Amino acid sequence: MRLRRLPLTLAALSVLIVSVFPVYWMVLTAFKPTRDIQADTPTFWPSHPTLDHFATAISADGFGLFWRNSLLVTVSAVLAAMAVALLAAFAVARMRWRGRRGFILMVFIAQMAPWEALLISMFIIARDTGMLDKLSMLSLIYFMTTLPFTIVTLRGFLAAIPPELEEAAQMDGASRVVAFRRVVFPLLAPGLMSTSLFGFITAWNEFAFANALIIKNQDDRTLPVWLSSFSNIFGTDWGATMAAATLFMLPVLLIFLVLQRRVTSGFTAGAIKG
């Protein structure tokens, strides 16, 4: 039995190494002294770990401002998407109404569509409506890009919760809204956390729209755009560049570590019934 699992284990380890090694090398380079980074022979552990590169990244012009911009557009987009998707998922999973199947089909089509293909049309819309160089436009775009996936995922979570729980609460005198708030909503907590985490990662890492729509007002750039020009600012200072990338990765990593149990259980529950 173990011999049969050996190829799968080796394949899983190979995928793990290929996925994790670039991240490991990025973090390693951030702690390496400059002489180790420029050495002809690469080292897999810094001889003398240093925080100088992190100090350089943090002291870079606009570092705090771009962090604020990224957090603002990401959090606002995720919260708006969660609120709208929760209502839409409830209507799809719990109610029967004309056009329901067509609505679900349109959501799936929107989920499969490559959003980068809409970059030119989004740019034209933003230009004609005077929304270029505005963070509110980015928030709106991130809201639209995360909304289809959020609806589809929350629909799966809601479908996995027996409707008899709500019916029992209604028989006890609770209204439909109260039954949803007190019975269904607490059971949706893992699904809400896992879905919001995915939306946060999607919006936090987005580069193409932020780079295309924030042109003149450089103070409204987000961290991915700032990071893309970081190496140009510091030339060949790869240590500072990797330190900036490591800091950029920290928020998502910390959120996942804090919510790890609920996120894992949420993904498992969402895969049971959809």
C-alpha positions in Angstrom: 0.0 0.0 0.0 2.8 2.4 0.9 4.6 1.5 -2.4 1.5 2.5 -4.3 1.4 5.8 -2.6 5.1 6.5 -3.2 4.7 8.1 -6.7 1.9 10.3 -5.4 4.0 11.3 -2.4 7.0 12.1 -4.6 4.8 14.1 -7.0 3.3 16.1 -4.0 6.8 16.8 -2.7 7.9 17.9 -6.1 5.0 20.3 -6.4 5.6 21.6 -2.9 9.3 22.3 -3.6 8.7 24.0 -6.9 6.0 26.2 -5.3 7.8 27.0 -2.1 11.4 27.4 -3.3 10.9 30.8 -5.0 9.3 32.2 -1.9 12.1 30.8 0.2 14.7 32.3 -2.1 12.9 35.7 -2.0 12.9 35.7 1.9 16.5 34.4 2.0 17.7 37.1 -0.3 16.0 39.8 1.8 18.1 38.7 4.8 21.4 38.2 2.9 24.2 40.8 3.0 24.8 42.5 -0.3 28.1 40.6 -0.7 26.4 37.2 -0.4 23.8 38.3 -3.0 26.4 39.3 -5.5 28.7 36.3 -4.8 29.4 33.9 -7.7 28.4 30.9 -5.6 24.9 31.0 -4.2 24.3 30.2 -0.6 21.2 28.7 0.9 21.6 30.4 4.2 22.9 33.9 4.9 26.3 33.9 6.6 25.4 37.0 8.5 21.7 37.8 8.4 20.9 41.5 8.2 17.8 43.7 8.4 19.4 46.5 6.4 17.4 45.7 3.3 14.1 45.9 5.2 15.2 49.3 6.6 15.9 50.4 3.1 12.5 49.2 1.9 10.6 50.8 4.8 12.4 54.1 4.4 11.7 54.2 0.6 9.6 57.2 -0.5 5.9 56.6 -0.3 6.1 53.2 1.4 3.5 53.9 4.0 1.2 55.8 1.6 1.1 52.9 -0.9 0.4 50.5 2.0 -2.6 52.6 2.9 -3.8 52.7 -0.7 -3.7 49.0 -1.1 -5.4 48.3 2.2 -8.1 50.9 1.4 -9.0 49.5 -2.0 -8.7 45.9 -1.0 -10.7 46.0 2.2 -13.5 48.2 0.7 -13.8 45.9 -2.4 -13.9 42.7 -0.3 -16.5 44.0 2.2 -18.7 45.3 -0.6 -18.4 42.0 -2.5 -19.2 40.0 0.6 -22.3 42.0 1.4 -23.7 41.8 -2.1 -22.7 38.2 -2.7 -24.3 37.0 0.5 -27.6 38.4 -0.5 -27.3 37.0 -4.0 -26.2 33.6 -2.8 -29.1 33.4 -0.4 -31.6 34.3 -3.2 -30.1 31.6 -5.5 -29.7 28.9 -2.9 -32.9 29.4 -0.9 -35.5 31.0 -3.3 -37.1 29.9 -6.5 -37.8 32.7 -9.0 -38.0 33.2 -12.7 -34.6 33.7 -14.3 -32.7 32.0 -11.5 -30.9 29.5 -13.8 -30.0 32.3 -16.3 -28.6 34.4 -13.4 -26.5 31.5 -12.2 -25.2 30.9 -15.7 -24.3 34.5 -16.2 -22.4 34.4 -12.9 -20.5 31.4 -14.0 -19.6 33.0 -17.3 -18.4 36.1 -15.5 -16.3 33.9 -13.3 -14.7 32.2 -16.2 -14.0 35.4 -18.2 -10.4 36.7 -18.2 -10.7 40.1 -16.6 -7.5 41.3 -18.2 -9.3 41.1 -21.6 -11.5 43.9 -20.3 -8.6 46.2 -19.5 -9.0 48.5 -22.5 -12.8 48.8 -22.1 -12.4 49.5 -18.4 -9.8 52.2 -19.2 -12.1 53.9 -21.7 -15.0 53.8 -19.2 -12.8 55.3 -16.5 -11.5 58.0 -18.9 -14.9 59.0 -20.1 -16.4 59.1 -16.6 -13.5 61.1 -15.1 -12.5 58.2 -12.9 -8.9 57.8 -14.0 -6.3 58.2 -11.2 -8.9 57.5 -8.5 -8.8 54.7 -6.0 -12.6 54.5 -6.0 -12.4 53.2 -9.6 -9.9 50.5 -8.5 -12.2 49.5 -5.6 -15.1 49.2 -8.0 -13.1 47.0 -10.4 -11.8 44.7 -7.6 -15.4 44.5 -6.4 -16.6 43.3 -9.8 -13.7 40.8 -10.2 -14.2 39.1 -6.9 -18.0 39.2 -6.9 -18.7 36.2 -9.2 -16.4 33.8 -7.3 -17.9 35.0 -4.0 -21.4 34.4 -5.2 -20.6 30.9 -6.5 -18.7 29.9 -3.3 -21.2 31.2 -0.8 -24.0 29.5 -2.8 -22.2 26.2 -2.2 -21.9 26.9 1.6 -25.5 27.9 1.8 -26.6 24.8 -0.1 -24.7 22.7 2.5 -26.7 24.1 5.4 -30.1 22.2 5.8 -33.0 24.6 5.2 -34.9 22.7 7.9 -32.8 24.7 10.5 -34.4 28.0 9.2 -37.8 26.4 9.0 -37.6 25.2 12.7 -36.6 28.7 13.8 -39.5 30.2 11.8 -41.9 27.7 13.4 -40.7 29.0 16.8 -41.8 32.5 15.8 -38.7 34.0 14.2 -39.0 35.9 10.9 -37.0 34.8 7.9 -34.5 37.6 8.5 -34.0 36.7 12.2 -33.7 33.0 11.3 -31.0 33.8 8.8 -29.1 36.1 11.2 -29.3 33.8 14.2 -29.1 30.3 12.6 -27.6 30.4 9.2 -25.2 33.3 9.5 -23.1 31.7 12.3 -22.8 28.5 10.4 -21.5 30.5 7.4 -18.6 31.9 9.3 -15.9 29.5 7.9 -17.2 30.1 4.4 -17.3 33.8 4.8 -13.7 33.8 6.1 -12.3 31.6 3.4 -14.1 33.5 0.6 -13.1 36.8 1.9 -9.5 35.6 2.2 -9.5 34.6 -1.5 -11.0 38.0 -2.4 -8.4 39.8 -0.4 -5.5 37.9 -2.1 -7.0 38.6 -5.5 -7.4 42.3 -4.9 -4.2 42.7 -2.9 -2.0 41.2 -5.7 -3.7 42.8 -8.7 -1.3 44.8 -10.9 -2.7 45.3 -14.4 -5.7 47.5 -13.6 -3.8 49.5 -11.0 -0.9 50.1 -13.4 -3.3 51.1 -16.3 -5.7 53.3 -14.4 -3.4 55.2 -12.0 -1.3 57.2 -14.5 -0.8 60.8 -13.4 -1.5 60.8 -9.7 1.5 58.7 -8.5 0.4 59.1 -4.9 -2.6 56.8 -5.6 -0.5 53.9 -6.7 -0.9 50.6 -4.9 1.9 48.3 -3.6 2.1 46.0 -6.7 2.7 49.0 -8.9 5.2 50.5 -6.5 7.0 47.2 -6.2 7.3 46.9 -10.0 9.3 50.1 -10.0 11.3 49.4 -6.9 14.3 47.8 -8.6 14.5 50.9 -10.9 14.6 53.2 -7.9 17.5 51.3 -6.2 19.2 49.9 -9.3 20.8 46.6 -8.6 19.8 46.5 -4.9 18.1 43.1 -5.1 18.2 42.8 -1.3 15.9 45.8 -0.9 13.7 44.6 -3.7 13.3 41.2 -2.1 12.7 42.8 1.3 9.9 44.9 -0.1 8.4 41.8 -1.7 8.6 40.0 1.6 6.8 42.8 3.4 4.2 42.9 0.6 3.5 39.2 1.2 3.2 39.5 5.0 -0.5 40.7 5.4 -2.0 37.8 3.5 0.3 35.3 5.3 -0.6 36.7 8.7 -4.3 36.7 7.9 -4.1 33.1 6.7 -2.2 32.0 9.8 -4.7 33.6 12.1 -7.7 32.2 10.3 -6.1 28.9 9.2 -8.5 26.5 11.0 -11.6 28.3 10.0 -10.4 28.8 6.4 -9.5 25.1 6.0 -12.8 23.9 7.4 -14.6 26.5 5.2 -13.0 25.2 2.0 -13.8 21.6 3.1 -17.4 22.4 3.8 -17.8 24.3 0.6 -16.6 21.3 -1.4 -19.2 19.0 0.1 -22.3 20.4 -1.7 -22.5 23.1 -4.3 
